[in-house]
Amino acid sequence: MSRLFLVRHAQASFLAADYDKLSPLGETQARLLGEYWVRHQVIFDRVGCGPRVRQNHTSRLVADAFRAEGLPFPEPVVLQEFDEYQGEAVLAISLPQLIQSSDEIRAMHRAFVEAPDSEARTRAFQIMFQTIITRWVAGQIPVSGAESWADFTARVNRGLARFLSQGKRGEQIAIFCSGGPVSVSVGRALNLSAPDTLRVAWMLRNCSFSEFLYSGERFSLSTLNELPHLQDASLVTYW
């Protein structure tokens, strides 16, 4: 059997003007993951990463820990299929109309805009975002101009099949991506519905890794949402 580690990127710059970069805390999370794998001699035959800055930066910080100890770390192959689903576009396209048509969404948006501090603002955004994306995945909110959830799922599965097929038997590989591609991979392994696959995405923590076993057509989940490298609870984040 071969082993695949899927890593959700470390904490990005949530609610900042440029989300697609790691926060200082995210950089710490990624370094600690690299150091943990070095200590445990987790060596990879191949590495891939999605196209986003936050995904690539996470992989580079992990690689730095390996190279600092003289250990090999393959140059990551950029995998376009492991880009995240277009949640920001769905929100931007659908929110103006939802504010007009839905009392519930309007109240959530007001709570977000009027939040008294950053913690309350983050919490209000989470509630609003998860509600809208859940309805979108369920087909209750039609959004034109953004990749559909079904197309996103097909894209990730296509990329996963392609990358796995290019390897050799008994290899160990890692892909640095986002919560959406990890959840789709879990859904593939467990034959989950679209709503259940999305629920997996909500629970994934920043810089966590999930391990899969594969051979031929077999693709099985071994561990999910692991964070042995973040022993301090203050380092554990979701957004």
C-alpha positions, -999 to 999 in steps of 0.1 A, spaced: 0 0 0 11 36 -7 4 65 17 -9 100 9 -8 128 34 -32 157 26 -23 189 45 -47 217 49 -27 249 46 -17 268 78 -37 298 90 -41 324 63 -49 361 67 -86 358 75 -107 389 68 -76 408 57 -75 426 23 -53 397 10 -65 365 25 -41 344 4 -11 346 26 -1 330 58 -5 349 91 24 349 115 6 322 135 2 302 103 39 304 96 45 290 131 21 261 125 38 252 92 73 252 108 61 230 136 47 205 112 80 203 94 99 199 126 75 172 138 79 152 105 117 156 107 118 142 143 97 112 132 116 107 100 86 110 77 102 111 43 83 117 11 89 103 -24 68 130 -41 51 163 -30 23 184 -46 6 216 -37 -23 236 -49 -18 269 -68 -26 293 -40 1 313 -21 -10 300 13 -7 264 1 27 268 -15 40 288 15 30 261 39 49 235 18 80 257 16 81 262 54 78 224 59 106 219 34 128 244 52 127 222 83 138 191 63 166 209 46 178 224 78 185 189 90 200 177 57 170 156 48 155 154 13 122 170 5 110 168 -31 102 200 -50 64 204 -49 46 199 -82 18 226 -86 -15 208 -90 -42 232 -103 -69 207 -95 -63 212 -57 -73 248 -57 -101 256 -32 -137 258 -42 -149 293 -51 -165 302 -18 -155 339 -20 -171 342 -55 -203 324 -43 -205 348 -14 -198 379 -35 -224 369 -62 -252 357 -40 -250 379 -9 -265 412 -23 -296 394 -35 -298 373 -3 -297 404 19 -328 416 0 -347 384 -1 -338 365 32 -346 379 66 -322 353 81 -292 362 59 -300 399 64 -298 395 101 -265 375 98 -250 402 76 -261 429 101 -244 410 129 -212 408 109 -212 445 100 -220 457 135 -198 433 154 -181 451 183 -147 434 180 -126 411 158 -136 380 176 -173 387 172 -168 397 136 -150 364 129 -178 345 145 -205 363 127 -188 358 94 -184 321 100 -221 317 107 -231 337 76 -205 320 53 -213 285 64 -251 291 60 -248 304 25 -223 278 13 -244 250 28 -274 262 9 -254 266 -23 -240 230 -20 -276 217 -14 -287 235 -46 -309 260 -28 -289 290 -40 -282 290 -78 -250 310 -86 -240 317 -122 -204 328 -129 -188 305 -103 -177 269 -105 -204 246 -90 -198 223 -61 -202 193 -84 -176 206 -108 -153 214 -79 -157 178 -66 -150 164 -101 -119 186 -105 -104 174 -72 -111 138 -79 -96 141 -114 -64 157 -100 -62 131 -72 -65 102 -96 -39 117 -119 -13 124 -92 -17 90 -76 -14 71 -109 19 88 -116 37 71 -87 50 38 -78 39 10 -54 47 16 -18 55 53 -21 47 80 5 35 114 -8 21 147 4 -2 173 -11 -6 207 5 -40 221 -3 -71 235 14 -101 222 34 -123 217 4 -100 193 -15 -93 174 18 -130 170 24 -136 158 -12 -109 132 -7 -125 120 25 -159 119 7 -143 98 -20 -129 74 6 -161 71 26 -186 76 -2 -202 106 15 -230 128 1 -222 164 -9 -237 178 24 -217 154 45 -185 161 25 -190 198 32 -195 191 69 -160 175 69 -146 207 55 -160 228 84 -142 207 110 -107 207 94 -81 226 114 -54 248 99 -22 228 91 -38 195 100 -30 164 80 -51 135 70 -36 101 59 -50 79 32 -39 44 20 -42 36 -17 -34 8 -42 -50 5 -76 -87 14 -72 -85 11 -34 -85 45 -16 -91 44 22 -90 70 50 -65 61 77 -65 92 99 -83 125 98 -75 161 109 -43 152 128 -24 179 148 3 161 169 27 190 160 5 216 177 6 207 214 -3 242 226 -41 248 223 -34 285 214 -19 273 181 -50 254 170 -72 274 146 -100 268 120 -101 301 100 
